[in-house]
Amino acid sequence: MQPQQYLQQRRKFAAAFLAFIFILAAVDTAEAGKKEKPEKKVKKSDCGEWQWSVCVPTSGDCGLGTREGTRTGAECKQTMKTQRCKIPCNWKKQFGAECKYQFQAWGECDLNTALKTRTGSLKRALHNADCQKTVTISKPCGKLTKPKPQAESKKKKKEGKKQEKMLD
């Protein structure tokens, strides 16, 4: 072997050896950076579930408000807390502000009572509210007169104005 080839092989071997050492050091450093996380302590609590009161609006009968929550337990750090809540203003409040119902179409007018009724089935209850499964509401029957068609009356007004201009 010639001295020049010998030197090239030796340099290649040294470079490969250094690369191997460098990779080993990098892997060792990466593993050292990963600390074993201690297992999370499982908290055993004697506390009961939170029981929430109904939402009480800050002002009026809908909008933002608060509700009180309580729970029982011998070693509970917190047995009472207040939570912000919201009562939608478009819900039928006569059935409870936290009960949402899906209503059917209005029924026919009862001529004896002059009322029409419709039934609603419970769609959603906020925060475990105590809601009726079905509710019935009624309202007075509207007037039974036929509305005048507006298109014809507007045409007559325009024609009348045109005739007045022609006469002037």
Phi, psi and chi 1 to 4 in degrees:
 res  aa     phi    psi   chi1   chi2   chi3   chi4
   1 MET       -  140.6 -145.9 -167.6  -99.5      -
   2 GLN   -83.0  153.3  -66.1  179.8   -2.3      -
   3 PRO   -61.4  -32.2   -8.5    9.4      -      -
   4 GLN   -70.5  -41.9 -142.2  173.3   16.3      -
   5 GLN   -66.7  -39.2  -72.9  177.1  -20.5      -
   6 TYR   -59.8  -43.7  177.0   73.4      -      -
   7 LEU   -66.0  -39.2  -76.0  173.9      -      -
   8 GLN   -65.3  -42.7  -78.0 -178.9  -16.6      -
   9 GLN   -64.7  -40.2  -84.5 -172.4  -23.5      -
  10 ARG   -64.5  -41.5 -165.7  167.0  176.7 -175.0
  11 ARG   -64.6  -41.7  -76.5 -177.4 -170.1  151.5
  12 LYS   -62.3  -43.5  -73.9 -179.7 -176.5  177.6
  13 PHE   -63.6  -42.8  176.3   75.6      -      -
  14 ALA   -64.6  -40.7      -      -      -      -
  15 ALA   -65.7  -42.2      -      -      -      -
  16 ALA   -65.4  -41.8      -      -      -      -
  17 PHE   -62.6  -44.2 -176.6   72.9      -      -
  18 LEU   -65.3  -38.9  -74.1  173.4      -      -
  19 ALA   -63.4  -41.4      -      -      -      -
  20 PHE   -62.2  -45.2  178.1   72.6      -      -
  21 ILE   -63.2  -41.4  -62.8  -64.3      -      -
  22 PHE   -63.3  -42.6  179.0   73.7      -      -
  23 ILE   -65.0  -42.2  -69.5  172.0      -      -
  24 LEU   -60.5  -43.3  -81.7  178.3      -      -
  25 ALA   -63.9  -39.8      -      -      -      -
  26 ALA   -66.2  -43.1      -      -      -      -
  27 VAL   -64.8  -42.6  169.4      -      -      -
  28 ASP   -62.9  -41.5 -170.0   40.7      -      -
  29 THR   -65.9  -40.7  -54.8      -      -      -
  30 ALA   -64.5  -41.8      -      -      -      -
  31 GLU   -68.2  -34.8  -73.4 -179.2    7.0      -
  32 ALA   -68.7  -29.6      -      -      -      -
  33 GLY   -71.2  -24.8      -      -      -      -
  34 LYS   -87.1  104.8  -65.5  179.9 -176.4  177.1
  35 LYS   -88.1  144.8  -65.7 -179.3 -178.7  177.3
  36 GLU   -72.4  126.7  -69.3 -176.2   27.2      -
  37 LYS   -82.3  131.8  -65.5 -179.4 -178.7  177.6
  38 PRO   -67.6  146.7   20.8  -27.9      -      -
  39 GLU   -64.8  142.9  -67.9 -178.2   25.7      -
  40 LYS   -68.0  138.5  -68.0 -176.9  179.1  179.4
  41 LYS   -74.5  130.5  -65.4  178.9 -176.7  177.0
  42 VAL   -83.1  120.3  178.0      -      -      -
  43 LYS   -85.3  122.7  -67.1 -177.4 -179.8  179.1
  44 LYS   -98.6  120.3  -66.9 -177.9 -179.3  178.3
  45 SER  -119.3  141.8  177.4      -      -      -
  46 ASP   -92.5    6.9  -68.1  -27.5      -      -
  47 CYS   -75.4  141.8  -61.4      -      -      -
  48 GLY   -84.7  178.5      -      -      -      -
  49 GLU   -71.2  151.7  -67.9  -70.9  -41.6      -
  50 TRP   -70.6  135.3  -75.2  101.0      -      -
  51 GLN  -112.6  122.2  -59.2  -65.3  -40.9      -
  52 TRP  -106.5  139.9  -64.0   97.9      -      -
  53 SER   -81.0  176.2   66.6      -      -      -
  54 VAL   -72.3  157.0  -64.7      -      -      -
  55 CYS   -73.5  129.0 -174.7      -      -      -
  56 VAL  -110.1  116.2  178.6      -      -      -
  57 PRO   -64.1  146.2   -9.8   18.0      -      -
  58 THR   -66.3  -42.0  -53.5      -      -      -
  59 SER  -144.6  144.5   62.8      -      -      -
  60 GLY    74.5 -155.7      -      -      -      -
  61 ASP  -115.7    8.9   58.7   -6.0      -      -
  62 CYS  -154.7  172.7   63.8      -      -      -
  63 GLY   102.8 -156.5      -      -      -      -
  64 LEU   -71.3  146.5  -64.7  175.6      -      -
  65 GLY  -162.1 -163.8      -      -      -      -
  66 THR  -136.6  160.7   56.5      -      -      -
  67 ARG  -137.8  148.7   71.6  174.7   68.2 -107.7
  68 GLU   -97.5  138.6  -63.4  -79.7  -36.5      -
  69 GLY  -121.9  139.2      -      -      -      -
  70 THR  -134.6  154.2   58.1      -      -      -
  71 ARG  -150.5  160.0   66.3  178.3  176.5  176.5
  72 THR  -112.6  159.5   57.1      -      -      -
  73 GLY   155.6  142.1      -      -      -      -
  74 ALA   -69.5  -39.3      -      -      -      -
  75 GLU  -111.4   28.6  -65.0 -175.1   22.1      -
  76 CYS   -78.6  130.6  -70.0      -      -      -
  77 LYS   -72.4  -35.1  -70.4 -178.9 -179.4  177.8
  78 GLN  -128.0  119.7 -170.7  176.3   15.5      -
  79 THR  -110.5   -6.8   57.1      -      -      -
  80 MET  -146.8  136.7 -166.7  172.9 -151.2      -
  81 LYS  -153.4  160.6   67.9  179.2  175.3 -179.6
  82 THR  -111.7  140.5  -56.6      -      -      -
  83 GLN  -129.4  141.1 -176.0 -178.4   65.0      -
  84 ARG   -75.9  147.3  -74.8 -172.3  -82.3  169.7
  85 CYS  -148.9  174.2   57.5      -      -      -
  86 LYS  -141.9  133.7 -177.1  178.7 -179.9 -176.7
  87 ILE  -104.9  118.4  -62.8  175.7      -      -
  88 PRO   -61.4  137.1  -20.6   30.8      -      -
  89 CYS   -79.6  -12.4  -67.8      -      -      -
  90 ASN   -98.0    7.8   61.7  -15.4      -      -
  91 TRP   -85.7  154.9  -74.6   24.5      -      -
  92 LYS   -74.0  104.5  -56.2  -76.4 -175.5 -148.5
  93 LYS   -74.5  -19.9  -65.8  166.7 -165.6   71.7
  94 GLN   -67.1  -17.0   71.0 -172.1   76.8      -
  95 PHE  -103.1    9.8  -54.1  116.4      -      -
  96 GLY   105.9  129.1      -      -      -      -
  97 ALA   -69.3  -11.9      -      -      -      -
  98 GLU  -108.2   14.7  -62.9 -176.3  -23.3      -
  99 CYS  -117.9  126.5  -54.8      -      -      -
 100 LYS  -112.7  130.3  176.5   88.7  172.5  174.5
 101 TYR  -119.4  149.6  -67.4   92.2      -      -
 102 GLN  -102.2  116.6  179.0   72.0   45.2      -
 103 PHE   -99.5  148.5  -74.0   94.0      -      -
 104 GLN   -81.8  177.1  -60.8  170.9  -13.6      -
 105 ALA   -70.4  156.9      -      -      -      -
 106 TRP   -64.0  140.6  -73.5  102.9      -      -
 107 GLY   -80.0 -179.5      -      -      -      -
 108 GLU   -69.3  156.5  -65.3  -65.8  -40.1      -
 109 CYS   -72.4  129.1 -177.4      -      -      -
 110 ASP   -85.4  113.4 -176.9   -1.9      -      -
 111 LEU   -67.3  -26.1  -61.9  175.9      -      -
 112 ASN   -70.0  -41.4  -63.5  -29.2      -      -
 113 THR  -102.3  -12.8   59.8      -      -      -
 114 ALA    60.2   34.1      -      -      -      -
 115 LEU  -126.6  151.2  -64.5  173.7      -      -
 116 LYS  -120.5  148.1   52.9 -176.2  173.2 -179.7
 117 THR  -126.5  163.5   61.0      -      -      -
 118 ARG  -151.6  157.1   67.7  178.2  178.6  172.6
 119 THR  -113.6  143.4  -54.2      -      -      -
 120 GLY  -123.5  139.8      -      -      -      -
 121 SER  -107.6  146.9   56.9      -      -      -
 122 LEU   -61.5  124.2 -176.5   64.1      -      -
 123 LYS   -99.7  -44.2 -175.3  176.4  179.2 -178.4
 124 ARG  -157.6  142.8 -175.3  167.6   42.6  144.9
 125 ALA  -121.8  123.7      -      -      -      -
 126 LEU   -78.3  137.0  -70.3  179.9      -      -
 127 HIS    49.5   48.3  -57.1  -72.8      -      -
 128 ASN    56.6   37.2  -59.2  -35.8      -      -
 129 ALA   -67.5  151.7      -      -      -      -
 130 ASP   -87.5  102.8 -172.9   23.6      -      -
 131 CYS  -120.2  149.8  -59.2      -      -      -
 132 GLN   -73.6  146.4  -60.3  174.2   35.3      -
 133 LYS   -68.7  -42.8  -64.7  -72.5 -177.8 -159.8
 134 THR  -133.6  147.7   57.6      -      -      -
 135 VAL  -134.6  155.8  -67.8      -      -      -
 136 THR  -128.1  133.2  -57.0      -      -      -
 137 ILE  -125.0  156.0   58.8  172.7      -      -
 138 SER  -138.1  157.5   56.4      -      -      -
 139 LYS  -148.5  159.2   70.6  175.5 -175.0  178.6
 140 PRO   -63.1  147.3  -16.9   25.5      -      -
 141 CYS   -70.0  144.5  -61.7      -      -      -
 142 GLY   -77.0  175.3      -      -      -      -
 143 LYS   -67.1  144.5  -66.3 -179.1 -178.6  177.4
 144 LEU  -102.1   33.7  -59.9  174.8      -      -
 145 THR   -95.0  151.7   58.9      -      -      -
 146 LYS   -87.4  132.3  -66.6 -178.7 -179.5  178.1
 147 PRO   -72.9  147.0   23.6  -30.2      -      -
 148 LYS   -72.7  140.8  -65.5  179.0 -178.3  177.4
 149 PRO   -68.8  124.7    0.0    1.9      -      -
 150 GLN   -73.5  -30.8  -67.2 -178.8   -6.9      -
 151 ALA   -61.3  -42.3      -      -      -      -
 152 GLU   -68.0  -41.9  -70.2  178.8   15.8      -
 153 SER   -66.2  -36.0   62.5      -      -      -
 154 LYS   -66.0  -40.0  -74.0 -177.3 -178.9  179.4
 155 LYS   -62.9  -42.2  -75.4 -178.6 -178.0  177.7
 156 LYS   -63.5  -40.4  -72.4  179.6 -177.5  177.7
 157 LYS   -62.7  -44.0  -75.3 -178.8 -177.2  178.3
 158 LYS   -63.1  -44.1  -76.2 -176.7 -179.9  179.0
 159 GLU   -63.5  -39.9  -72.0  174.8    6.5      -
 160 GLY   -62.8  -41.5      -      -      -      -
 161 LYS   -66.3  -37.8  -73.0 -177.8 -178.5 -179.9
 162 LYS   -65.2  -40.5  -77.7 -177.1 -177.3  178.5
 163 GLN   -67.3  -38.1  -73.9  178.9   -2.7      -
 164 GLU   -62.9  -42.1  -73.4  177.0   11.0      -
 165 LYS   -63.9  -39.6  -73.9 -178.0 -179.7  179.7
 166 MET   -66.3  -35.9  -66.7  177.2  126.0      -
 167 LEU   -72.8  -30.4  -66.3  173.7      -      -
 168 ASP   -72.4      -  -73.0  -19.3      -      -
